Amino acid sequence: MWTPIKLQKNVLCKFLWNTQRCISVKRNKLKDAEGCITSLPSNHCYTNLYPWKHKDEFIEYMVKSIVYNNDGLIVVNKPYGVPIYKHNVQANENKSTVTQTVLSSSQVECPYVLEDALEALKSHLQYTDLKIVKSAERYMSGIVLLAATEKVAQKIRKAITSSKTRKQPFMNYWAITKGYPDPAILEERVGIKLIEVGQESNKQPIIVKKFSKKEVLNTKVRPVNVEFRTICINKPLSSCLLEITTSSVKWHFLRVYLANKVSCVLGDTLYSSRVRQILGQPFTISPYNTAAYDIQSLPNEVCSRLKIPTGIKGHTLVPVMLHHQSFLLPDFVSKGQDLLISALPPSHFLWTCSQLDILPESNLMVECSVT
């Protein structure tokens, strides 16, 4: 079972001071007619995800976010919520796609995109060209792979194909969840497929344990090799920090899979409602059930710890707690030598861990390594 935990580097501690910058100040907060808090302080880290006052500041930030640069492979640690391109590449989505994440009206959209910084990155790194090969999703932070030449881009794609051929998960993520899976460690091969729900043929992704080769060949099911383990658990708060390594994230796989394990991603308002409780015991409900689309409230104690409003409003103010932590490129350095690229979680992610008492030990972070 491959996991970057096997390559421990004591580098997290120097970043933990950033978590203190996320704590909100004491000031008057907006309240509704019943006296409930309905907004966040202006300097709460969830309201300061995009601190750049103009594009030049954003570009400078992205230049400083470079975590790896060697032989035409550049890796950037993308901030949460930053889109990749200026235009929606799924504008012409067809029946085999799933609707993209809809940003909650309670959150502010990032005014800049990664594409805005490419020219500055090229100039800073003295490359004539730079293209995005693989990137963390918009509503998560973490790794973006860039290539200075088409040859390097093809080398990256070849490494990814090699991992899939070996049925080896190669993309590693950290997730803060509401609930925790049982068992705490698991390695399995599952499928994700789309089903039509409702009269408007709305497509929803689900996890399936059994599927045929014919379904895979017809692209009805996408097979996924996945491993996960719990890093930290706070059972009284029903909160958990999970490490999950997968071979695909298509169709919101991470969110759907974790919800299927009754450990939905904190801040995810798309699929977290598939997890319900009866007498304190969590269980999943089908997307055919209309209740699967009702945004869930977080426990009052969790809201208090995170300094957010109680009820549904509070959950919509929380960023999706997913971070693309590392990426394995097999045989990338040379035959038999793999390259492991990693990126530290952002301060709002670490602050959330700290507030929920699930902050990982400092030796659980890794640097870019050759194995």
C-alpha positions as CSV (number, residue, x, y, z in Angstrom):
1,M,0.0,0.0,0.0
2,W,1.6,3.2,-1.1
3,T,1.3,6.3,1.0
4,P,3.4,9.4,1.3
5,I,3.4,9.0,5.1
6,K,6.3,6.6,4.5
7,L,8.4,9.6,3.5
8,Q,8.2,11.7,6.6
9,K,9.8,15.2,6.8
10,N,9.6,17.5,9.7
11,V,8.5,20.6,7.9
12,L,5.0,21.2,9.0
13,C,5.9,23.0,12.3
14,K,7.2,26.1,10.7
15,F,3.8,26.6,9.0
16,L,1.6,26.2,12.0
17,W,2.1,29.8,13.1
18,N,0.0,30.8,10.1
19,T,-3.0,29.2,11.8
20,Q,-3.0,31.9,14.4
21,R,-3.6,34.5,11.7
22,C,-7.0,32.9,11.1
23,I,-8.5,33.6,14.5
24,S,-11.3,36.1,14.3
25,V,-11.2,39.4,16.3
26,K,-13.8,40.3,18.9
27,R,-16.2,42.8,17.3
28,N,-19.9,43.3,16.8
29,K,-21.4,40.5,14.5
30,L,-24.5,40.6,12.4
31,K,-27.4,38.8,14.0
32,D,-30.9,37.9,12.8
33,A,-34.2,38.7,14.5
34,E,-33.7,35.8,16.9
35,G,-30.2,36.9,17.9
36,C,-28.4,34.3,15.9
37,I,-25.1,35.2,14.3
38,T,-25.4,35.2,10.5
39,S,-22.0,36.4,9.2
40,L,-18.3,36.1,10.0
41,P,-15.9,38.7,11.3
42,S,-14.1,40.5,8.5
43,N,-10.7,38.9,9.4
44,H,-11.9,35.3,9.9
45,C,-9.8,33.1,7.7
46,Y,-12.9,31.9,5.8
47,T,-13.6,35.4,4.6
48,N,-10.0,36.1,3.7
49,L,-9.3,33.2,1.3
50,Y,-8.4,35.7,-1.4
51,P,-6.3,38.4,0.3
52,W,-4.9,39.9,-3.0
53,K,-6.0,43.5,-3.5
54,H,-5.0,43.5,-7.2
55,K,-3.8,41.1,-9.9
56,D,-0.1,41.9,-9.4
57,E,-0.4,40.7,-5.8
58,F,-2.1,37.5,-6.9
59,I,0.6,36.9,-9.5
60,E,3.4,37.5,-7.0
61,Y,1.7,35.1,-4.6
62,M,1.5,32.4,-7.3
63,V,5.3,32.8,-8.1
64,K,6.0,32.3,-4.4
65,S,3.8,29.2,-4.4
66,I,6.2,27.2,-6.6
67,V,7.2,24.1,-4.7
68,Y,9.2,22.3,-7.4
69,N,11.1,23.3,-10.5
70,N,13.4,20.9,-12.3
71,D,14.0,19.8,-15.9
72,G,10.9,21.5,-17.2
73,L,8.5,20.2,-14.5
74,I,7.1,23.0,-12.4
75,V,4.7,22.4,-9.5
76,V,2.6,25.1,-7.9
77,N,0.6,24.9,-4.7
78,K,-2.7,26.4,-5.8
79,P,-4.8,28.4,-3.3
80,Y,-8.3,27.3,-2.5
81,G,-11.1,28.5,-4.9
82,V,-8.8,29.7,-7.7
83,P,-10.1,28.6,-11.1
84,I,-7.7,27.3,-13.7
85,Y,-9.0,29.0,-16.8
86,K,-10.9,32.1,-17.6
87,H,-13.6,30.3,-19.4
88,N,-15.6,27.2,-18.3
89,V,-14.1,24.3,-20.2
90,Q,-17.3,22.4,-19.6
91,A,-19.5,24.8,-21.4
92,N,-20.3,22.1,-23.9
93,E,-20.9,19.4,-21.3
94,N,-22.7,16.4,-22.6
95,K,-24.8,13.6,-21.1
96,S,-21.8,11.8,-19.7
97,T,-20.7,14.7,-17.5
98,V,-21.8,15.8,-14.1
99,T,-22.8,19.4,-13.3
100,Q,-19.9,21.3,-11.8
101,T,-19.8,22.6,-8.2
102,V,-22.1,25.5,-7.7
103,L,-20.5,28.0,-5.3
104,S,-22.7,28.9,-2.4
105,S,-24.0,32.4,-2.4
106,S,-22.5,32.7,1.1
107,Q,-19.0,32.6,-0.3
108,V,-17.2,35.1,-2.5
109,E,-15.7,34.0,-5.8
110,C,-12.0,34.5,-6.5
111,P,-11.5,37.3,-9.0
112,Y,-8.4,35.8,-10.6
113,V,-7.5,32.5,-12.4
114,L,-4.3,30.5,-12.6
115,E,-4.1,31.3,-16.3
116,D,-3.5,35.0,-15.2
117,A,-0.2,34.0,-13.7
118,L,1.3,31.9,-16.5
119,E,3.1,34.7,-18.2
120,A,4.7,35.9,-14.9
121,L,5.6,32.3,-14.1
122,K,7.3,31.9,-17.5
123,S,9.2,35.1,-17.0
124,H,10.3,34.3,-13.5
125,L,11.4,30.7,-14.4
126,Q,12.9,31.9,-17.8
127,Y,10.8,29.4,-19.9
128,T,9.5,30.2,-23.3
129,D,6.4,28.2,-22.8
130,L,4.4,26.9,-19.9
131,K,1.3,24.7,-20.0
132,I,-1.0,23.3,-17.3
133,V,-1.0,19.5,-17.4
134,K,-2.8,18.5,-14.2
135,S,-4.4,20.5,-11.5
136,A,-6.3,20.3,-8.3
137,E,-10.0,21.2,-8.6
138,R,-11.1,24.8,-8.2
139,Y,-12.7,24.3,-4.8
140,M,-9.7,22.6,-3.2
141,S,-6.1,23.7,-2.6
142,G,-2.9,21.9,-3.7
143,I,-0.9,20.6,-6.5
144,V,-0.8,21.9,-10.1
145,L,1.6,20.3,-12.6
146,L,3.0,22.6,-15.2
147,A,5.3,21.6,-18.2
148,A,7.7,23.9,-20.0
149,T,7.7,21.7,-23.1
150,E,5.4,19.3,-24.8
151,K,8.0,16.6,-24.2
152,V,7.7,17.1,-20.4
153,A,3.9,17.2,-20.7
154,Q,3.9,13.8,-22.5
155,K,6.3,12.4,-19.8
156,I,3.8,13.4,-17.1
157,R,0.9,11.9,-19.0
158,K,2.9,8.7,-19.5
159,A,3.6,8.4,-15.8
160,I,-0.1,8.9,-15.0
161,T,-1.1,6.3,-17.6
162,S,1.5,3.9,-16.1
163,S,0.0,4.3,-12.6
164,K,-3.5,3.6,-14.0
165,T,-2.2,0.5,-15.8
166,R,-0.7,-0.8,-12.6
167,K,-4.0,0.0,-10.8
168,Q,-1.9,2.1,-8.5
169,P,-3.5,5.2,-6.8
170,F,-1.1,8.1,-7.3
171,M,-3.0,11.3,-6.2
172,N,-3.0,11.9,-2.5
173,Y,-5.5,14.2,-0.6
174,W,-6.2,15.3,2.9
175,A,-9.8,15.8,3.9
176,I,-11.4,17.2,7.0
177,T,-14.7,15.3,7.5
178,K,-17.8,15.3,9.5
179,G,-17.9,11.7,10.8
180,Y,-15.3,9.1,10.4
181,P,-15.1,5.8,8.5
182,D,-15.0,2.3,9.9
183,P,-12.5,0.7,9.4
184,A,-9.9,3.4,9.9
185,I,-7.7,2.0,7.1
186,L,-8.9,0.5,3.8
187,E,-7.7,-0.3,0.3
188,E,-10.2,-1.2,-2.3
189,R,-11.3,-0.9,-6.0
190,V,-14.7,0.6,-6.6
191,G,-16.6,2.2,-9.5
192,I,-18.3,5.5,-9.9
193,K,-21.2,5.9,-12.3
194,L,-23.8,8.5,-13.1
195,I,-27.5,7.8,-12.6
196,E,-30.4,9.9,-13.8
197,V,-32.5,11.4,-11.1
198,G,-35.8,13.3,-11.5
199,Q,-37.8,14.2,-14.6
200,E,-35.1,16.7,-15.9
201,S,-32.5,13.8,-16.3
202,N,-30.3,15.3,-13.6
203,K,-27.2,13.2,-13.3
204,Q,-25.9,12.2,-9.9
205,P,-22.7,10.2,-9.2
206,I,-22.8,7.1,-7.0
207,I,-20.3,4.6,-5.8
208,V,-20.7,0.9,-6.8
209,K,-18.8,-2.1,-5.5
210,K,-19.7,-4.5,-8.3
211,F,-19.5,-3.7,-12.0
212,S,-18.8,-5.6,-15.2
213,K,-16.0,-5.2,-17.8
214,K,-18.7,-4.3,-20.3
215,E,-19.8,-1.3,-18.2
216,V,-16.2,-0.1,-18.0
217,L,-15.7,-0.5,-21.8
218,N,-18.9,1.4,-22.4
219,T,-17.7,4.1,-20.0
220,K,-20.9,3.5,-17.9
221,V,-18.6,3.0,-14.9
222,R,-15.2,4.4,-14.1
223,P,-13.1,2.1,-12.0
224,V,-11.1,3.7,-9.2
225,N,-8.4,2.3,-7.0
226,V,-8.5,4.0,-3.6
227,E,-6.8,3.8,-0.3
228,F,-7.5,5.8,2.8
229,R,-6.5,6.0,6.5
230,T,-7.5,8.2,9.3
231,I,-4.8,10.5,10.6
232,C,-6.6,12.1,13.5
233,I,-10.1,11.5,15.0
234,N,-12.0,13.6,17.5
235,K,-14.9,11.2,18.4
236,P,-16.8,13.7,20.7
237,L,-17.0,16.2,17.8
238,S,-17.4,13.4,15.2
239,S,-14.6,15.0,13.2
240,C,-11.7,13.5,11.4
241,L,-8.6,14.2,9.3
242,L,-8.4,11.7,6.5
243,E,-5.7,10.8,4.0
244,I,-7.1,9.4,0.8
245,T,-5.1,8.3,-2.2
246,T,-6.9,7.6,-5.5
247,S,-6.4,6.9,-9.2
248,S,-9.3,9.3,-10.2
249,V,-11.2,12.3,-9.0
250,K,-13.7,12.3,-11.9
251,W,-17.3,13.2,-11.1
252,H,-16.5,14.6,-7.7
253,F,-15.2,11.1,-6.6
254,L,-13.6,12.3,-3.4
255,R,-16.8,13.9,-2.0
256,V,-19.1,11.1,-3.2
257,Y,-16.8,8.3,-1.9
258,L,-16.3,9.8,1.5
259,A,-20.0,10.5,1.9
260,N,-20.6,6.9,1.0
261,K,-18.3,6.1,4.0
262,V,-20.5,8.3,6.3
263,S,-17.6,10.7,6.6
264,C,-18.6,13.6,4.4
265,V,-16.2,16.4,3.6
266,L,-16.6,19.5,5.8
267,G,-17.9,22.4,3.7
268,D,-19.3,20.2,1.0
269,T,-22.9,21.1,0.4
270,L,-23.3,18.9,-2.7
271,Y,-23.1,15.4,-1.3
272,S,-22.9,15.7,2.5
273,S,-26.7,15.5,2.7
274,R,-26.5,11.9,1.7
275,V,-25.4,11.2,5.3
276,R,-28.1,11.2,8.0
277,Q,-28.3,10.0,11.6
278,I,-30.8,8.0,13.6
279,L,-30.3,7.8,17.3
280,G,-26.7,9.0,16.8
281,Q,-25.9,6.4,14.2
282,P,-24.9,7.6,10.7
283,F,-26.2,6.1,7.6
284,T,-26.4,7.0,3.9
285,I,-29.5,7.7,1.8
286,S,-30.0,7.3,-1.9
287,P,-29.8,10.3,-4.3
288,Y,-33.3,9.3,-5.4
289,N,-34.4,10.5,-1.9
290,T,-35.2,14.2,-2.1
291,A,-33.7,14.7,1.4
292,A,-30.3,14.0,-0.2
293,Y,-30.3,17.5,-1.5
294,D,-31.0,19.4,1.7
295,I,-28.0,21.2,3.1
296,Q,-27.1,19.8,6.5
297,S,-26.3,21.7,9.7
298,L,-23.1,21.1,11.5
299,P,-23.1,20.2,15.2
300,N,-23.3,23.3,17.5
301,E,-20.0,22.5,19.1
302,V,-18.3,22.3,15.7
303,C,-19.8,25.7,14.8
304,S,-18.6,27.1,18.1
305,R,-15.1,25.8,17.5
306,L,-14.9,27.2,14.0
307,K,-16.5,30.5,15.0
308,I,-19.3,30.2,12.4
309,P,-23.0,30.7,12.7
310,T,-25.1,27.7,13.7
311,G,-27.5,25.9,11.4
312,I,-27.4,25.6,7.6
313,K,-25.9,29.1,7.2
314,G,-22.8,28.1,9.1
315,H,-22.1,25.1,6.9
316,T,-22.3,27.2,3.7
317,L,-19.7,29.6,5.0
318,V,-17.1,26.8,5.4
319,P,-14.7,26.2,2.4
320,V,-14.6,22.7,1.1
321,M,-11.9,21.0,3.3
322,L,-10.0,19.2,0.6
323,H,-6.3,19.6,-0.1
324,H,-4.3,17.9,-2.9
325,Q,-1.3,17.0,-0.8
326,S,0.9,15.0,-3.0
327,F,1.3,13.4,-6.5
328,L,3.3,10.3,-7.4
329,L,5.0,10.1,-10.8
330,P,6.3,6.6,-11.3
331,D,9.6,6.1,-13.2
332,F,9.7,9.9,-13.8
333,V,13.3,10.5,-12.7
334,S,14.6,7.3,-14.4
335,K,13.6,3.7,-14.7
336,G,12.8,2.5,-11.2
337,Q,13.0,6.0,-9.7
338,D,9.7,7.6,-8.8
339,L,9.1,11.3,-8.1
340,L,6.9,12.3,-5.2
341,I,5.7,15.9,-5.3
342,S,4.0,17.4,-2.2
343,A,2.4,20.7,-1.1
344,L,1.6,22.0,2.3
345,P,-2.0,22.7,3.3
346,P,-3.1,26.3,3.5
347,S,-3.4,28.2,6.8
348,H,-7.3,28.0,6.8
349,F,-7.1,24.2,6.5
350,L,-4.6,23.9,9.4
351,W,-6.5,26.3,11.5
352,T,-9.7,24.2,11.1
353,C,-7.7,21.1,12.1
354,S,-6.4,23.0,15.2
355,Q,-9.9,24.2,16.2
356,L,-11.3,20.6,15.9
357,D,-8.3,19.1,17.8
358,I,-7.3,17.0,14.8
359,L,-4.1,18.8,13.9
360,P,-1.6,16.3,12.5
361,E,1.8,15.7,14.0
362,S,4.6,17.8,12.4
363,N,6.3,14.7,11.0
364,L,3.4,13.8,8.7
365,M,4.3,16.2,5.9
366,V,6.7,15.3,3.1
367,E,8.9,17.2,0.8
368,C,9.5,16.5,-2.9
369,S,11.4,13.2,-2.9
370,V,12.9,10.6,-5.3
371,T,12.2,7.0,-4.3
